[in-house]
Every structure is written in structure tokens, then in C-alpha cells.
């Protein structure tokens, strides 16, 4: 975010930014539940700004519909289409609050002053000019902002990519000088995906760096971009369940010392690896920019005996370019695999030894094991993804905290 002067004087005493994800607003009853929660915070004397995602799977459904019409839809028109999902949520929540007698106003990303780069489908927030948000809060209204979207300096509607509503919430919290609460359908950041592991525990505190690394490796509660943004702007983050009693997870600057060097096991179940042979022109910066903007990671340039290659990896579910678009540009895909990541607070030979021991007992193919500063990454066959996560979670004794207990 730039232009520090734009952010001075915007702080609102007693304000809080709450973000509710798609699962929290997925139907009428869930919207009414969120309205009751917001009304309760207003009754306690707080000024509340709410950021909402699209309802349920609306964004995925709109994207699928667009690709039925056009296999590679124009990015500008895709942003116009996808941004409508959050607008539906914001308007319906405002109606639900009005039904409860709570005064509110809904704003699109552009109306809320979210100024972005001109990069469609994966724009970056440049600054926030929250004048209308401030007006609403000072009038005692709940201000409901459509997440995931903004307006570029060329006055074009843009979207912020996967996790964009989280980024919207953090950007507004930074501008308003307040905390940011991220609500979902789980009690906080867990030691593993609860759909894979039954006996998960809630991680009460994480540093920004630990949370960002966990998100980059596949955890879904918070997006790594929003965590990096929060660290840069010193915004306190809280991840909680909508309507839940547990205080959830607090993400902050400092680390909490724990005896166990392992704090979570996560992963990417469908990891795609793409590569492209370059011509005589050599490295193509435009290729790197295109795939990175769409959600690629581990992009590399390599020279081999038979020529120069570009390659990258992507979580198949979080990539905004279609396979057809990539193939049209000359990219080729390797056979898919899965990656399981053991998240570590510090390096330990015993931890690596245990990982190798578990992998040696697998009946599925293990392609590689790599140790880094924040994780130990294991590439395996897709069929081994869930069994490996469950076994590693058990071996590192991550499920000892009873659910629902602080």
C-alpha cells in the first residue's frame, strides 16, 4: 500500500473490521445468523465494518458459466462478472440487518475506496480512500463492503484473486486503524484440515511468518497475501468460527515458544507442474508475470542440454488461467501429484528422521522429500495425500488438544 498521507486521520475509536467467508453467508439462514452476530457487536457499543465474500460456491459457479460461454473469457469481463457475487451478499446482509432494526449501508469495493493496480483477475491493493466508510461509521451505521474487488487507477472494476476478501478486510482495518476478525466455518487455524483428520487441535497463536507459510503450503483459513499485508501494516488478525465460542487463532508479530517443533500438517492435493521450452529469444519476462499473477509459485528458469525452459507449480484449485489458455501459449503439463507439508517452528534432525520413517512405510510412491526453514515438503502420489497427512499428524502428536477448549 502506498501514499501514507492518505491513511492519516482515518482511525475510528472502537471500530472493528469483520470478514465473513462464503460458507458463513451461503444461504438465507446463514445470512440472518451473521446479521444477528453483527447486531450483537453494535449493541455492545462497537463501530462495525463488515466485509463479505460471495455466497457459498457462487464465484466458482460464475467462473464455470463464463468458461461454458468462452473457454478463455476476456479478463475485464470476467472481473465484471465475478465481482457481482460479493455485491449480492452485501445487499442481502444489509436487508437482514434492517429487518433487525440495525442501520447499515452496503458499498462496492470501488465505493469503499479500494484502489488497485490495473491487473484484471489478480489486482494488488495500492491504497484505501475510505471516505464513505468513515461517513457511514460516524453516522452510527454498519458499513458492509463487498470483498474481493476494487477499482483501478484507470477506473476499471478489478478483482483481487483468491483470498481477495481477506485482503479487502485487512486493507480496510489498516486504513481504519483497528483489528481484523476473519470468520469461517472452523474454530480457527487448525493443526490439519478437519475434512482429512478427525482429531485436529486449534493453534491459539501464530506469527505472521508462520501463518503466511502455512497458507502458502495449502491451509485455507487465511490467504497468504492478506497475512503478508497484515504484517506490513501491523494489523492484528483473529481467525474464528462464525458464532463460535472459542477465541480462535491470533496472528501476531512474535512467535510463541512451543516444545513441539511441528505445529501443523497441510498440503496441496492436486499440484500441477507446467513447463515451456523457450525459443532463441531466451527468457520471457512476460510469461513469468502472466503465470505469477494467476497464482503460480516456484517459477524457475533453467538451462539444460536441449535448451532453456521455464517452469512453475500451481494449486489446481487456485489458478485463474485455464489449461486451454496455457496450452495455447505453448505450456506443457507434467503428471499431477500431491504435496504434503510438515510445518516447523525450527529445524530438528529428529523431525526429519520421523518424516522419512513415515514415508518409508507408505505403500504409495514418494517422489521427493525436501527440508526448508519453515516446512518439510513431501511429493507423493495423489492417493497417498490423505493417509500421509493423517499418519504425520498422529506421529507428531498434534491432536492432543480437545476441540472447543481454549
C-alpha positions in Angstrom: 0.0 0.0 0.0 1.3 3.5 -0.8 0.7 7.1 0.0 1.0 7.2 3.8 -0.7 10.6 3.9 -3.9 9.1 2.6 -4.1 6.9 5.7 -3.7 9.6 8.3 -6.7 10.7 10.3 -8.9 7.7 9.3 -8.8 5.9 12.7 -12.2 5.3 14.2 -12.3 4.6 18.0 -13.9 1.3 19.0 -14.0 0.1 15.4 -13.5 -3.4 14.2 -13.5 -5.0 10.7 -15.2 -8.4 10.4 -14.9 -10.6 7.4 -17.4 -13.4 6.7 -16.5 -16.0 4.1 -18.6 -17.8 1.6 -19.6 -20.6 4.0 -20.8 -18.1 6.6 -23.2 -16.4 4.2 -24.0 -19.4 2.0 -27.8 -19.2 2.4 -30.6 -17.1 3.9 -30.4 -18.6 7.4 -26.6 -18.1 7.5 -27.0 -14.5 6.4 -29.6 -14.0 9.2 -27.1 -15.5 11.6 -24.4 -13.2 10.6 -26.8 -10.3 10.9 -27.6 -11.3 14.5 -23.9 -11.5 15.3 -23.2 -8.1 13.8 -26.2 -6.6 15.6 -24.8 -8.0 18.9 -21.5 -6.2 18.4 -23.3 -3.0 17.6 -25.3 -3.3 20.8 -22.0 -3.6 22.7 -21.0 -0.2 21.5 -18.6 -1.0 18.7 -18.5 0.6 15.2 -18.6 -2.4 12.8 -17.4 -2.6 9.2 -18.2 -5.9 7.6 -16.5 -7.4 4.5 -18.4 -10.3 2.8 -17.5 -12.9 0.3 -19.9 -14.3 -2.3 -22.4 -16.8 -1.1 -21.2 -20.4 -1.0 -19.8 -21.5 -4.3 -21.1 -18.5 -6.3 -17.7 -17.4 -7.6 -16.8 -20.9 -8.8 -20.3 -21.3 -10.4 -19.9 -17.9 -12.2 -16.4 -18.9 -13.4 -17.7 -22.2 -14.7 -20.6 -20.5 -16.5 -18.2 -18.0 -18.1 -16.0 -20.8 -19.4 -19.0 -22.5 -20.9 -19.6 -19.4 -22.9 -15.9 -18.8 -23.7 -13.0 -21.1 -22.9 -10.7 -18.1 -22.2 -13.0 -15.2 -21.3 -11.7 -11.7 -21.5 -10.2 -10.7 -18.1 -12.1 -7.4 -17.9 -15.4 -9.0 -18.5 -14.6 -11.8 -16.1 -13.9 -9.2 -13.3 -17.3 -7.6 -14.1 -19.0 -10.9 -13.8 -17.2 -12.3 -10.7 -17.5 -9.1 -8.7 -21.3 -9.4 -8.8 -21.2 -12.3 -6.3 -20.0 -10.2 -3.3 -22.4 -7.5 -4.3 -25.3 -9.9 -3.8 -24.0 -10.8 -0.3 -23.6 -7.2 0.8 -27.1 -6.1 -0.3 -28.8 -9.2 1.3 -26.9 -8.7 4.6 -27.9 -5.0 4.7 -31.5 -6.2 4.3 -31.2 -8.7 7.1 -29.8 -6.0 9.4 -32.6 -3.7 8.5 -35.0 -6.4 9.5 -33.4 -6.4 12.9 -33.6 -2.6 13.2 -29.9 -2.0 12.6 -29.0 0.8 10.3 -26.5 -0.1 7.7 -25.2 0.7 4.2 -23.6 -1.5 1.6 -20.7 -0.4 -0.6 -18.9 -2.0 -3.5 -15.1 -2.1 -3.4 -14.8 1.0 -5.6 -17.4 2.9 -3.4 -15.4 1.9 -0.3 -12.2 3.4 -1.9 -10.2 0.2 -2.6 -7.8 1.5 -5.2 -5.8 -1.2 -7.1 -3.4 -1.8 -9.9 -4.9 -2.3 -13.4 -4.2 -6.1 -13.4 -7.5 -7.9 -14.0 -8.2 -11.1 -12.1 -5.3 -10.6 -9.7 -5.0 -6.9 -8.9 -3.0 -5.6 -6.0 -4.3 -3.0 -3.5 -2.4 0.3 -3.8 -4.2 2.4 -1.3 -7.5 2.8 0.5 -9.6 6.0 0.5 -12.3 5.0 2.9 -14.3 8.3 3.0 -17.7 6.8 2.5 -16.9 4.0 5.0 -15.9 6.7 7.6 -19.1 8.7 6.8 -21.2 5.6 7.5 -19.4 4.6 10.7 -19.6 8.2 12.1 -23.4 8.1 11.4 -23.6 5.0 13.5 -24.2 2.7 10.6 -22.8 -0.8 10.0 -20.8 -0.5 6.8 -20.9 -3.6 4.6 -18.2 -3.8 1.9 -18.1 -6.2 -1.0 -14.8 -8.1 -0.7 -12.5 -9.4 -3.4 -12.8 -6.3 -5.6 -11.7 -2.7 -6.1 -11.3 -0.1 -8.8 -8.1 0.5 -10.7 -6.4 3.9 -11.2 -8.0 3.7 -14.7 -11.4 3.5 -13.1 -11.9 -0.2 -14.1 -13.5 -2.8 -11.9 -10.9 -5.3 -10.7 -10.8 -8.4 -8.6 -8.1 -9.4 -6.2 -7.7 -13.1 -6.9 -8.2 -16.0 -4.5 -8.4 -14.8 -0.9 -9.2 -11.4 -2.1 -11.9 -10.8 0.5 -9.4 -11.4 3.3 -7.1 -8.8 1.6 -10.0 -6.3 1.4 -10.7 -6.7 5.1 -7.1 -6.3 6.2 -6.7 -3.2 3.9 -9.7 -1.6 5.5 -8.6 -2.5 9.0 -5.2 -0.9 8.2 -6.9 2.3 6.9 -9.2 2.5 9.9 -6.5 1.6 12.5 -8.3 -1.3 14.0 -8.2 -5.1 14.4 -9.4 -7.5 11.7 -11.5 -10.6 12.5 -11.8 -13.3 9.9 -14.8 -15.6 10.3 -15.3 -19.0 8.7 -16.8 -22.4 9.4 -14.0 -23.6 11.6 -12.9 -22.5 15.1 -9.6 -21.0 14.0 -6.4 -22.2 12.3 -6.2 -26.0 12.9 -3.3 -28.4 13.0 -4.7 -30.1 9.8 -7.7 -30.0 7.5 -10.6 -31.3 9.6 -12.1 -32.9 6.5 -9.0 -35.2 6.4 -8.1 -35.5 10.1 -10.7 -36.0 12.8 -8.5 -35.2 15.9 -7.3 -31.7 15.0 -6.3 -29.1 17.5 -6.7 -25.3 17.4 -3.5 -23.3 17.2 -4.0 -20.4 19.6 -1.2 -18.2 18.4 0.9 -17.9 15.2 3.4 -15.4 14.0 2.7 -13.6 10.7 5.5 -15.6 9.1 4.2 -18.9 10.4 0.7 -18.2 9.2 1.9 -16.9 5.8 4.0 -20.1 5.3 1.1 -22.3 6.3 -1.3 -20.6 3.9 1.2 -20.8 1.0 1.5 -24.6 1.6 -2.2 -25.2 1.3 -4.1 -24.2 4.5 -7.3 -22.4 3.7 -8.5 -20.3 6.7 -6.3 -17.3 5.8 -4.8 -16.3 2.5 -1.0 -15.7 2.5 -1.4 -12.4 0.7 -3.6 -11.0 3.4 -1.3 -12.2 6.1 1.7 -10.5 4.4 -0.4 -7.4 4.1 -1.3 -7.5 7.8 2.3 -7.9 8.8 3.3 -4.9 6.7 0.6 -2.7 8.1 0.8 -4.2 11.7 -2.9 -5.3 11.7 -3.8 -7.8 14.4 -5.6 -10.8 12.9 -8.1 -13.1 14.5 -9.4 -16.3 12.8 -12.6 -17.6 14.4 -15.8 -19.6 13.7 -18.9 -17.6 12.9 -21.0 -17.7 16.1 -18.5 -20.0 17.8 -17.5 -19.8 21.5 -13.7 -20.5 21.0 -11.5 -17.4 20.9 -9.8 -18.9 17.8 -6.3 -18.1 16.5 -4.5 -14.8 16.9 -1.8 -14.0 14.4 0.8 -11.6 15.6 4.4 -10.4 15.1 6.2 -12.5 17.7 6.4 -16.3 17.9 5.2 -18.4 20.8 7.7 -20.9 22.1 6.4 -24.5 22.0 8.3 -27.7 22.8 7.0 -29.5 19.7 8.9 -28.1 16.7 6.0 -29.1 14.4 2.8 -27.1 14.6 0.7 -28.3 11.6 0.5 -30.7 8.7 -1.1 -29.3 5.5 -0.7 -29.8 1.7 -1.9 -29.4 -1.8 -3.9 -32.4 -3.0 -3.7 -31.6 -6.7 -0.4 -29.9 -7.6 0.2 -29.2 -11.2 3.7 -28.6 -12.7 3.9 -26.8 -16.0 7.0 -26.2 -18.3 7.7 -24.4 -21.5 10.7 -24.6 -23.8 12.0 -21.2 -24.9 13.0 -20.2 -28.3 16.1 -18.4 -29.4 14.8 -15.1 -27.8 15.7 -16.5 -24.4 13.9 -15.7 -21.1 10.4 -14.3 -21.5 9.6 -12.0 -18.6 6.0 -11.6 -19.8 5.5 -15.4 -19.3 6.7 -15.1 -15.7 4.4 -12.1 -15.0 1.4 -13.8 -16.5 1.5 -17.1 -14.6 2.7 -15.4 -11.3 -0.3 -13.1 -11.5 -2.6 -16.1 -11.9 -1.4 -17.8 -8.8 1.7 -19.8 -9.8 4.6 -20.3 -7.4 8.1 -21.8 -7.6 8.6 -20.3 -11.0 12.0 -21.2 -12.4 14.2 -20.5 -15.4 16.6 -23.4 -16.2 19.1 -24.1 -19.0 19.5 -27.8 -20.0 21.4 -29.6 -22.7 18.4 -29.5 -25.0 17.6 -25.8 -24.4 16.2 -23.3 -21.9 13.0 -23.9 -20.0 10.5 -22.0 -17.8 8.5 -24.0 -15.2 6.1 -23.3 -12.4 3.9 -25.1 -9.9 0.2 -24.3 -9.1 -2.5 -25.5 -6.8 -5.0 -26.6 -9.4 -7.9 -25.2 -7.4 -6.4 -21.7 -7.0 -5.2 -20.9 -10.5 -7.0 -18.3 -12.7 -5.7 -19.4 -16.1 -7.4 -22.4 -17.7 -5.5 -25.4 -19.1 -6.6 -24.4 -22.6 -5.1 -20.9 -22.2 -1.8 -22.4 -21.0 -1.6 -24.9 -23.8 -2.3 -22.2 -26.4 0.8 -20.4 -25.1 3.0 -23.5 -25.5 3.0 -24.7 -21.9 3.0 -28.5 -21.2 1.8 -30.2 -18.0 3.6 -33.0 -16.1 1.6 -35.8 -14.5 -0.2 -34.4 -11.4 0.9 -35.2 -7.9 0.2 -34.2 -4.3 2.4 -32.3 -1.8 2.2 -32.7 1.9 4.0 -30.2 4.1 5.0 -30.6 7.7 5.1 -27.1 9.2 8.0 -26.5 11.6 8.9 -23.7 14.0 12.5 -24.7 14.0 14.8 -27.2 12.2 15.3 -30.5 14.0 17.1 -33.7 12.9 14.6 -35.8 14.8 11.7 -34.2 12.9 13.3 -35.0 9.5 14.0 -38.6 10.7 10.4 -39.1 11.7 9.2 -37.9 8.3 11.5 -40.3 6.5 10.3 -43.1 8.7 6.6 -42.4 8.0 7.3 -42.1 4.3 9.2 -45.4 4.2 6.1 -47.2 5.4 3.8 -45.8 2.7 2.5 -48.2 0.1 2.4 -45.4 -2.4 5.1 -43.7 -4.4 7.1 -41.0 -2.7 8.8 -38.7 -5.3 10.9 -36.4 -3.1 11.4 -35.1 0.5 12.8 -31.6 0.9 13.6 -29.8 4.1 13.3 -26.0 4.3 13.4 -23.4 7.1 9.6 -23.4 7.6 8.5 -26.8 6.3 9.4 -30.3 5.2 7.7 -30.9 1.8 6.9 -34.4 0.6 5.8 -35.0 -3.0 3.7 -38.2 -3.4 1.1 -39.9 -5.5 -2.3 -38.2 -5.1 -3.7 -41.4 -3.5 -1.2 -41.0 -0.6 -2.2 -37.5 0.2 -4.8 -38.1 3.0 -3.2 -41.2 4.5 0.1 -39.4 4.8 -1.4 -36.3 6.4 -3.2 -38.5 9.0 -0.2 -40.5 9.9 2.1 -37.5 10.2 -0.5 -35.7 12.3 -0.6 -38.8 14.6 3.2 -39.3 14.8 3.8 -35.6 15.7 1.1 -35.7 18.4 -0.8 -32.7 17.0 -4.3 -33.7 18.1 -3.9 -33.7 21.8 -6.0 -30.5 22.5 -9.7 -31.2 22.8 -11.8 -29.3 20.3 -13.7 -26.3 21.6 -11.3 -25.8 24.6 -9.2 -22.6 24.9 
